[in-house]
Amino acid sequence: MNDLILRYYCRDEGNRMIRELLEEVKNELGIPYEVIGGTYNELKDQETYEKDFKPRAKILKKRTGKSIRELRSRSGHYFVSIPGTIAVIKNGLVEWWTLGDEDVIAFLKEVLKGGREHIIKLMGD
């Protein structure tokens, strides 16, 4: 049973290195991933934010130390996919996230070192 999924929200095709690291995580640790990308669509981005992140705001802030407001621009547009967000999905719910290519790359490298246990530790309450 694989209840964890890594979901990469990105604009267009996303960062090549992130996609390669996701493939490594899948091959080495058996943790699947999804890529939610394509051409930027404000309505799709808003729906993603409202459905996946906003209802989980309190628990996500507790776990990550980051407000989900960081996913939005100052003008109020929804930017879940820009510059890149990765979320840990467990049983269909976003349980942890990080934003920005550099942080996403660092997270994936830590997952490769620490395995599934690294992800579980991040989600600990």
Secondary structure, 3 states (H helix, E strand, C coil): CCCEEEEEECCECCCHHHHHHHHHHHHHHCCCEEEECECCCHHHHHHHHHHHHHHHHHHHHHHHCCCHHHHECCCCCECCCCCCEEEEEECCEEEEEEECHHHHHHHHHHHHHHHHHHHHHHCCC
